[in-house]
Amino acid sequence: MSVNQAESVGWGIVGCGWVARDYVAPAIAASANGRLVALCDVNEQALAAVQPTDTALLRTTHLADFVQTPGLQAVYVATPNVHHAHLVQALAAAGLPVLCEKPLARNSAEAAGMVAAAEAAGTLLATAFDQRFHPAHVRLRELIRAGRLGRVTCVRIHYACWTPADWAPETDQGTYQNWRILAEQAGGGAMIDLAPHGLDLVQTLLDEPLTDVAALTQQRVHGYAVDDGAVLIGRTASGVLFTQAVAYNCPDSFPRRTLEVIGDRGRALALNTMGQTPGGSLTLTHPDGWVEEVAFDPHASPFQRQVEAFAEAVRSGQPFPFSAAQDLHTMHLLDAAARSAERPVEQPAAG
């Protein structure tokens, strides 16, 4: 659906690092129902690096000026996690709908305060889980709903990357601080950064919540103070089992983005669909061994589809497809996983 310029939603971005610069801003620019009107970041170089170079676009280091931007109707928050709570509460108080990067906060207590602020202000809040909108995942959800996999028994995810202490996007070498490995900034390490995608995705695909979750973490390769890998296990309300391995210690050249859903009548395998980019593949293996290639749009950007869905909710007043309550539940799951990882593992008795 395309709307004219007067009806399109005016977006602002708070936090202009590489995610905003390389993915969010281009998605808004390409969207059918939105336009970018304002940017806010304490770093003037980061502000200047975000395109487009439209001279009418407000670029400011002050949030008070940002919220007063004429035509500002929705905000994407892409700052380090430590800033999510106070920014969302301030934006909600200004009556602005917010799409906030994952995780929603560093812990569920902060997230609950954000959800309460949005509810009190009567405005929209959602977590930016772009993988909900990847065409392969949308198609997989349709297959599950149609019973093509039969009764689903388990979901398995491997989602990993290589993130050493000095990691930076190639364009930011020498100027970028890797806040993702600083506990105070991020709230944790690989698990809090990567696991939310899988926790949300399994609940989205199956249309039911995870009710139990536990985790083990490791500090195996990089030597920083937070975890560089984790394994999570869980179970949904109906008894589907869930396993997820996440890591900052997996070289990028290795296979590291795998989503598998197994049922008693079929097995779906999505390769290289988890991440920020379009594409990947989706296959369905039948009980007789026949492997079917499942078609989906390989070019559609999950980021663009996400901002279009949020803008449509803002423009129309209709609910966003995924509620803040659902996102808060995912934060509770993350807290439960972190608590379980802190408990010592019982060693078998000698002899």
The 8 nearest C-alpha neighbors of each residue, nearest first, counted from 0:
[[1, 31, 2, 32, 307, 311, 30, 3],
 [0, 2, 31, 32, 3, 30, 7, 33],
 [3, 1, 32, 6, 7, 31, 4, 0],
 [2, 4, 6, 5, 7, 1, 32, 31],
 [5, 3, 7, 6, 2, 32, 34, 33],
 [4, 6, 3, 7, 2, 8, 9, 70],
 [7, 5, 3, 4, 2, 8, 32, 314],
 [6, 8, 32, 33, 4, 5, 2, 3],
 [9, 7, 33, 310, 72, 34, 10, 32],
 [8, 10, 71, 72, 34, 70, 36, 35],
 [11, 9, 35, 73, 74, 36, 71, 34],
 [10, 12, 37, 74, 38, 36, 35, 73],
 [13, 11, 75, 38, 74, 76, 39, 14],
 [14, 12, 39, 76, 40, 77, 38, 75],
 [13, 15, 78, 77, 40, 16, 76, 39],
 [14, 16, 19, 45, 40, 46, 20, 13],
 [17, 15, 19, 18, 14, 20, 45, 77],
 [16, 18, 20, 19, 21, 15, 168, 22],
 [19, 17, 21, 22, 20, 16, 23, 77],
 [20, 18, 23, 15, 17, 16, 22, 24],
 [19, 21, 17, 49, 18, 24, 22, 16],
 [20, 22, 18, 17, 19, 23, 25, 24],
 [23, 21, 18, 25, 19, 24, 20, 26],
 [24, 22, 19, 26, 25, 27, 20, 18],
 [23, 25, 27, 26, 19, 20, 22, 28],
 [26, 24, 28, 27, 23, 22, 29, 21],
 [27, 25, 303, 23, 29, 24, 28, 302],
 [26, 28, 30, 24, 29, 25, 34, 33],
 [27, 29, 25, 26, 30, 34, 24, 35],
 [30, 28, 26, 27, 25, 31, 303, 33],
 [31, 29, 27, 32, 28, 33, 303, 26],
 [30, 32, 1, 33, 0, 2, 29, 307],
 [33, 31, 7, 2, 30, 1, 8, 307],
 [34, 32, 8, 7, 30, 9, 27, 31],
 [33, 35, 9, 28, 10, 27, 8, 36],
 [34, 36, 10, 9, 11, 37, 27, 28],
 [35, 37, 56, 10, 9, 11, 57, 34],
 [38, 36, 11, 57, 56, 58, 35, 12],
 [39, 37, 58, 12, 11, 13, 57, 59],
 [38, 40, 13, 59, 60, 58, 14, 12],
 [41, 39, 60, 14, 42, 15, 13, 46],
 [40, 42, 60, 43, 39, 61, 59, 14],
 [43, 41, 40, 45, 44, 46, 60, 15],
 [42, 44, 46, 45, 47, 41, 40, 60],
 [45, 43, 47, 46, 42, 48, 41, 40],
 [44, 46, 48, 42, 43, 47, 15, 16],
 [47, 45, 43, 44, 48, 49, 15, 40],
 [46, 48, 44, 45, 49, 43, 50, 58],
 [49, 47, 45, 46, 44, 50, 20, 15],
 [50, 48, 20, 47, 46, 51, 45, 15],
 [51, 49, 52, 48, 20, 24, 25, 47],
 [50, 52, 53, 49, 24, 28, 25, 56],
 [51, 53, 50, 54, 56, 49, 47, 55],
 [52, 54, 55, 56, 51, 50, 57, 36],
 [53, 55, 56, 52, 57, 51, 58, 36],
 [56, 54, 53, 57, 36, 52, 37, 58],
 [55, 57, 36, 54, 37, 53, 58, 35],
 [56, 58, 37, 38, 55, 59, 36, 68],
 [59, 57, 38, 39, 37, 46, 56, 60],
 [58, 60, 39, 61, 38, 57, 65, 40],
 [59, 61, 41, 40, 39, 62, 43, 42],
 [62, 60, 59, 63, 64, 65, 39, 41],
 [61, 63, 65, 64, 66, 39, 60, 59],
 [64, 62, 61, 65, 66, 67, 60, 68],
 [65, 63, 67, 62, 61, 66, 68, 59],
 [64, 66, 62, 67, 68, 63, 61, 39],
 [67, 65, 68, 63, 64, 62, 93, 71],
 [66, 68, 64, 65, 69, 63, 71, 62],
 [67, 69, 65, 66, 71, 70, 64, 37],
 [70, 68, 71, 67, 36, 66, 9, 72],
 [69, 71, 9, 72, 68, 36, 8, 10],
 [70, 72, 9, 68, 69, 10, 73, 11],
 [71, 73, 9, 10, 8, 70, 95, 96],
 [74, 72, 10, 96, 95, 97, 71, 11],
 [75, 73, 11, 97, 12, 10, 98, 76],
 [74, 76, 12, 98, 99, 97, 13, 11],
 [77, 75, 99, 13, 12, 78, 100, 14],
 [78, 76, 14, 100, 13, 75, 19, 99],
 [77, 79, 14, 76, 80, 82, 13, 83],
 [80, 78, 81, 82, 184, 185, 77, 178],
 [79, 81, 185, 83, 82, 104, 105, 184],
 [80, 82, 184, 79, 83, 185, 105, 183],
 [81, 83, 80, 84, 85, 79, 86, 78],
 [84, 82, 80, 86, 81, 85, 104, 87],
 [83, 85, 87, 86, 82, 113, 109, 88],
 [86, 84, 88, 87, 83, 82, 89, 113],
 [87, 85, 89, 83, 88, 84, 90, 82],
 [88, 86, 90, 84, 89, 85, 91, 83],
 [87, 89, 91, 85, 86, 90, 116, 113],
 [88, 90, 92, 86, 87, 91, 85, 93],
 [91, 89, 93, 87, 92, 95, 88, 86],
 [90, 92, 94, 88, 93, 95, 117, 89],
 [91, 93, 89, 94, 90, 120, 88, 116],
 [92, 94, 90, 91, 95, 89, 66, 120],
 [95, 93, 91, 92, 122, 120, 90, 96],
 [94, 96, 91, 90, 93, 73, 72, 97],
 [97, 95, 123, 73, 122, 124, 74, 91],
 [98, 96, 74, 124, 75, 99, 73, 123],
 [97, 99, 75, 125, 126, 127, 124, 74],
 [100, 98, 76, 126, 127, 75, 97, 125],
 [101, 99, 127, 77, 126, 76, 102, 103],
 [102, 100, 103, 127, 126, 99, 128, 195],
 [101, 103, 104, 100, 195, 192, 191, 105],
 [102, 104, 101, 126, 110, 100, 99, 83],
 [105, 103, 110, 102, 106, 80, 109, 83],
 [106, 104, 186, 80, 185, 81, 109, 102],
 [107, 105, 104, 108, 109, 110, 334, 330],
 [106, 108, 110, 330, 109, 331, 111, 334],
 [109, 107, 111, 110, 106, 112, 104, 105],
 [110, 108, 112, 107, 111, 106, 104, 84],
 [109, 111, 107, 113, 104, 112, 108, 103],
 [112, 110, 114, 108, 113, 109, 107, 115],
 [111, 113, 115, 109, 110, 114, 116, 108],
 [114, 112, 110, 116, 111, 115, 88, 84],
 [113, 115, 111, 117, 116, 112, 118, 110],
 [114, 116, 118, 112, 113, 117, 119, 111],
 [117, 115, 113, 119, 114, 118, 88, 112],
 [116, 118, 120, 122, 114, 91, 119, 115],
 [117, 119, 121, 115, 120, 116, 114, 122],
 [120, 118, 116, 117, 121, 115, 122, 92],
 [119, 121, 117, 118, 122, 91, 92, 116],
 [122, 120, 118, 119, 117, 123, 94, 91],
 [123, 121, 117, 96, 120, 94, 118, 91],
 [122, 124, 96, 97, 117, 125, 121, 95],
 [125, 123, 97, 96, 98, 323, 117, 122],
 [126, 124, 98, 323, 99, 127, 97, 322],
 [125, 127, 99, 98, 128, 100, 101, 103],
 [128, 126, 100, 99, 129, 101, 98, 125],
 [129, 127, 130, 126, 131, 101, 196, 100],
 [128, 130, 131, 301, 302, 132, 127, 305],
 [131, 129, 133, 132, 128, 301, 273, 274],
 [132, 130, 129, 133, 128, 200, 136, 203],
 [131, 133, 301, 130, 129, 305, 304, 134],
 [132, 134, 301, 130, 136, 135, 131, 137],
 [135, 133, 137, 136, 295, 132, 138, 296],
 [136, 134, 138, 137, 133, 295, 139, 281],
 [135, 137, 139, 138, 133, 134, 140, 131],
 [136, 138, 134, 140, 139, 135, 133, 132],
 [137, 139, 141, 135, 136, 140, 134, 142],
 [140, 138, 136, 142, 141, 137, 135, 143],
 [139, 141, 204, 143, 137, 138, 142, 136],
 [142, 140, 138, 144, 139, 143, 145, 137],
 [143, 141, 139, 145, 147, 140, 144, 138],
 [142, 144, 140, 146, 145, 141, 147, 148],
 [143, 145, 141, 146, 142, 140, 147, 205],
 [146, 144, 142, 143, 147, 141, 148, 140],
 [145, 147, 149, 143, 144, 148, 142, 150],
 [146, 148, 142, 149, 145, 143, 265, 264],
 [149, 147, 265, 264, 262, 146, 143, 266],
 [150, 148, 264, 146, 263, 262, 147, 151],
 [149, 151, 262, 263, 152, 148, 264, 146],
 [152, 150, 262, 261, 153, 149, 148, 263],
 [151, 153, 239, 262, 261, 240, 150, 263],
 [154, 152, 240, 239, 261, 241, 151, 260],
 [153, 155, 260, 241, 259, 261, 240, 242],
 [156, 154, 242, 259, 243, 241, 258, 260],
 [157, 155, 243, 258, 257, 158, 242, 244],
 [156, 158, 244, 257, 256, 243, 255, 245],
 [159, 157, 256, 245, 255, 156, 244, 257],
 [158, 160, 246, 245, 255, 249, 247, 157],
 [159, 161, 247, 249, 251, 246, 250, 162],
 [162, 160, 247, 250, 248, 249, 251, 163],
 [163, 161, 247, 166, 160, 248, 164, 165],
 [164, 162, 166, 165, 221, 161, 247, 248],
 [163, 165, 166, 162, 177, 223, 221, 180],
 [166, 164, 163, 177, 167, 176, 162, 175],
 [167, 165, 163, 162, 164, 177, 168, 176],
 [166, 168, 172, 175, 171, 169, 165, 177],
 [169, 167, 171, 170, 172, 166, 17, 175],
 [168, 170, 171, 172, 167, 166, 173, 17],
 [169, 171, 168, 172, 167, 17, 173, 174],
 [172, 170, 168, 169, 175, 174, 167, 173],
 [173, 171, 169, 174, 167, 170, 175, 168],
 [172, 174, 175, 171, 167, 176, 165, 170],
 [175, 173, 171, 172, 176, 167, 170, 177],
 [174, 176, 171, 167, 173, 177, 172, 168],
 [177, 175, 178, 174, 167, 165, 166, 173],
 [176, 178, 179, 166, 165, 180, 175, 167],
 [177, 179, 181, 180, 176, 184, 185, 79],
 [180, 178, 185, 177, 181, 188, 184, 192],
 [179, 181, 188, 178, 225, 182, 177, 164],
 [182, 180, 178, 184, 179, 183, 185, 225],
 [183, 181, 187, 186, 185, 184, 180, 225],
 [182, 184, 181, 186, 185, 81, 187, 105],
 [185, 183, 81, 181, 182, 178, 186, 80],
 [186, 184, 80, 182, 179, 187, 183, 181],
 [185, 187, 105, 182, 183, 184, 191, 106],
 [188, 186, 182, 185, 191, 225, 190, 189],
 [187, 189, 225, 226, 180, 190, 191, 227],
 [190, 188, 192, 227, 246, 228, 247, 191],
 [189, 191, 194, 192, 193, 188, 229, 245],
 [192, 190, 187, 189, 188, 194, 193, 195],
 [191, 193, 189, 190, 194, 188, 102, 195],
 [192, 194, 190, 195, 189, 191, 196, 245],
 [193, 195, 190, 196, 197, 191, 192, 198],
 [196, 194, 198, 197, 193, 199, 102, 191],
 [197, 195, 199, 194, 198, 200, 193, 128],
 [196, 198, 200, 199, 194, 195, 201, 156],
 [199, 197, 195, 196, 200, 201, 194, 202],
 [198, 200, 202, 196, 197, 201, 195, 203],
 [199, 201, 203, 197, 202, 198, 196, 204],
 [200, 202, 204, 203, 199, 198, 197, 205],
 [203, 201, 208, 207, 199, 205, 200, 204],
 [204, 202, 200, 206, 201, 205, 199, 131],
 [203, 205, 140, 201, 202, 206, 200, 139],
 [204, 206, 202, 207, 203, 201, 140, 143],
 [207, 205, 203, 202, 204, 208, 201, 140],
 [206, 208, 202, 205, 236, 235, 209, 203],
 [209, 207, 202, 235, 210, 236, 206, 205],
 [208, 210, 235, 234, 211, 236, 202, 233],
 [209, 211, 235, 236, 234, 208, 212, 233],
 [212, 210, 233, 234, 209, 235, 213, 332],
 [211, 213, 233, 232, 336, 332, 335, 234],
 [214, 212, 336, 339, 232, 231, 233, 335],
 [215, 213, 231, 336, 340, 230, 339, 232],
 [214, 216, 340, 230, 229, 231, 217, 213],
 [217, 215, 229, 228, 226, 340, 230, 214],
 [216, 218, 228, 226, 219, 227, 229, 215],
 [219, 217, 226, 227, 220, 222, 228, 225],
 [218, 220, 217, 221, 227, 222, 228, 248],
 [219, 221, 222, 248, 218, 227, 163, 223],
 [220, 222, 223, 163, 219, 164, 227, 248],
 [223, 221, 220, 218, 224, 219, 164, 227],
 [222, 224, 221, 225, 164, 180, 218, 226],
 [223, 225, 222, 226, 180, 181, 182, 218],
 [226, 224, 188, 223, 187, 180, 182, 227],
 [225, 227, 218, 188, 217, 228, 189, 216],
 [226, 228, 247, 189, 218, 246, 248, 217],
 [229, 227, 246, 217, 226, 245, 189, 216],
 [230, 228, 216, 245, 215, 190, 244, 217],
 [229, 231, 244, 215, 214, 243, 245, 216],
 [232, 230, 214, 243, 242, 213, 244, 229],
 [233, 231, 242, 241, 213, 212, 214, 243],
 [232, 234, 212, 241, 211, 240, 242, 213],
 [235, 233, 240, 211, 239, 209, 238, 241],
 [236, 234, 209, 238, 239, 210, 237, 208],
 [235, 237, 238, 210, 208, 209, 207, 234],
 [238, 236, 235, 239, 207, 234, 208, 209],
 [237, 239, 235, 236, 234, 240, 152, 153],
 [238, 240, 152, 235, 153, 234, 237, 151],
 [241, 239, 153, 234, 233, 238, 152, 154],
 [240, 242, 233, 154, 232, 153, 234, 155],
 [243, 241, 232, 155, 231, 156, 233, 154],
 [242, 244, 156, 231, 230, 157, 155, 245],
 [243, 245, 230, 157, 229, 158, 156, 231],
 [246, 244, 158, 159, 229, 228, 157, 193],
 [247, 245, 228, 159, 248, 189, 227, 160],
 [246, 248, 162, 161, 227, 160, 189, 249],
 [249, 247, 161, 246, 227, 220, 160, 250],
 [248, 250, 161, 160, 247, 159, 246, 251],
 [251, 249, 161, 252, 253, 160, 248, 159],
 [250, 252, 253, 160, 161, 249, 255, 254],
 [251, 253, 250, 254, 255, 249, 160, 161],
 [254, 252, 251, 250, 255, 249, 160, 256],
 [255, 253, 256, 252, 251, 257, 271, 270],
 [256, 254, 159, 158, 253, 157, 257, 160],
 [257, 255, 158, 271, 157, 273, 270, 254],
 [256, 258, 270, 157, 156, 269, 255, 271],
 [257, 259, 156, 269, 268, 155, 270, 157],
 [258, 260, 268, 155, 267, 154, 269, 156],
 [261, 259, 154, 267, 266, 153, 155, 268],
 [262, 260, 266, 153, 151, 152, 265, 154],
 [263, 261, 151, 148, 150, 152, 265, 149],
 [262, 264, 149, 150, 265, 148, 151, 261],
 [265, 263, 149, 148, 262, 286, 285, 147],
 [266, 264, 148, 285, 262, 284, 263, 286],
 [265, 267, 261, 284, 283, 260, 262, 148],
 [268, 266, 283, 260, 282, 259, 261, 284],
 [267, 269, 259, 282, 281, 258, 270, 283],
 [268, 270, 281, 258, 280, 257, 272, 259],
 [269, 271, 257, 280, 272, 279, 256, 268],
 [272, 270, 279, 256, 273, 257, 269, 280],
 [271, 273, 279, 270, 274, 269, 278, 135],
 [274, 272, 271, 256, 130, 275, 158, 257],
 [275, 273, 276, 272, 130, 271, 256, 277],
 [274, 276, 277, 273, 301, 302, 129, 22],
 [275, 277, 274, 300, 278, 301, 272, 273],
 [278, 276, 300, 298, 299, 297, 301, 279],
 [279, 277, 297, 298, 272, 280, 276, 271],
 [280, 278, 271, 272, 270, 277, 297, 281],
 [279, 281, 270, 269, 278, 282, 271, 272],
 [280, 282, 269, 293, 268, 292, 135, 270],
 [283, 281, 292, 268, 293, 291, 267, 290],
 [282, 284, 267, 291, 266, 290, 285, 292],
 [283, 285, 290, 266, 265, 289, 288, 291],
 [284, 286, 265, 289, 288, 287, 290, 283],
 [285, 287, 288, 264, 265, 284, 289, 263],
 [288, 286, 285, 289, 284, 290, 265, 264],
 [289, 287, 285, 286, 284, 290, 265, 291],
 [288, 290, 285, 287, 284, 291, 286, 283],
 [291, 289, 284, 283, 288, 285, 282, 292],
 [292, 290, 283, 282, 293, 284, 289, 285],
 [291, 293, 282, 281, 294, 283, 290, 280],
 [294, 292, 282, 281, 291, 295, 283, 280],
 [295, 293, 292, 296, 281, 135, 280, 138],
 [294, 296, 135, 134, 297, 293, 138, 281],
 [295, 297, 298, 299, 134, 294, 278, 135],
 [298, 296, 278, 277, 299, 295, 279, 134],
 [297, 299, 277, 296, 278, 300, 276, 134],
 [300, 298, 277, 296, 297, 301, 134, 304],
 [299, 301, 277, 303, 302, 304, 298, 276],
 [300, 302, 133, 132, 304, 129, 303, 305],
 [303, 301, 305, 300, 129, 304, 26, 306],
 [302, 304, 26, 300, 306, 305, 301, 30],
 [305, 303, 301, 307, 302, 306, 132, 308],
 [304, 306, 302, 308, 303, 307, 129, 132],
 [307, 305, 309, 303, 308, 304, 310, 302],
 [306, 308, 310, 304, 305, 309, 311, 30],
 [309, 307, 311, 305, 306, 310, 304, 312],
 [308, 310, 306, 312, 311, 307, 319, 305],
 [311, 309, 313, 307, 312, 308, 306, 314],
 [310, 312, 314, 308, 313, 309, 315, 307],
 [313, 311, 317, 309, 315, 319, 310, 316],
 [314, 312, 310, 311, 316, 315, 309, 96],
 [313, 315, 311, 312, 316, 310, 8, 7],
 [316, 314, 312, 317, 313, 311, 310, 318],
 [315, 317, 312, 313, 314, 318, 311, 319],
 [316, 318, 312, 315, 319, 313, 311, 314],
 [319, 317, 312, 320, 316, 322, 321, 313],
 [318, 320, 312, 321, 309, 317, 322, 308],
 [321, 319, 318, 322, 308, 312, 309, 317],
 [322, 320, 319, 325, 323, 125, 326, 318],
 [323, 321, 325, 324, 125, 326, 320, 319],
 [322, 324, 326, 325, 125, 124, 327, 114],
 [325, 323, 327, 322, 326, 328, 114, 321],
 [326, 324, 328, 322, 323, 327, 329, 321],
 [327, 325, 323, 329, 328, 324, 330, 126],
 [326, 328, 330, 324, 329, 325, 323, 110],
 [329, 327, 331, 325, 326, 330, 324, 332],
 [328, 330, 332, 326, 327, 331, 333, 325],
 [329, 331, 327, 333, 107, 332, 328, 334],
 [332, 330, 328, 334, 329, 333, 107, 335],
 [331, 333, 329, 335, 330, 334, 336, 328],
 [334, 332, 330, 336, 335, 331, 337, 329],
 [333, 335, 337, 331, 336, 332, 338, 330],
 [334, 336, 332, 338, 333, 337, 339, 331],
 [335, 337, 213, 214, 333, 339, 334, 338],
 [338, 336, 334, 340, 335, 339, 333, 341],
 [339, 337, 335, 341, 340, 336, 334, 342],
 [338, 340, 336, 341, 342, 337, 213, 214],
 [339, 341, 215, 337, 214, 338, 342, 216],
 [342, 340, 338, 339, 343, 337, 215, 216],
 [341, 343, 339, 340, 344, 338, 215, 345],
 [344, 342, 345, 341, 340, 339, 346, 215],
 [343, 345, 346, 342, 340, 215, 341, 347],
 [346, 344, 343, 347, 348, 342, 349, 341],
 [345, 347, 344, 348, 349, 343, 350, 342],
 [348, 346, 349, 345, 350, 344, 343, 342],
 [347, 349, 346, 350, 345, 344, 343, 342],
 [350, 348, 347, 346, 345, 344, 343, 342],
 [349, 348, 347, 346, 345, 344, 343, 342]]
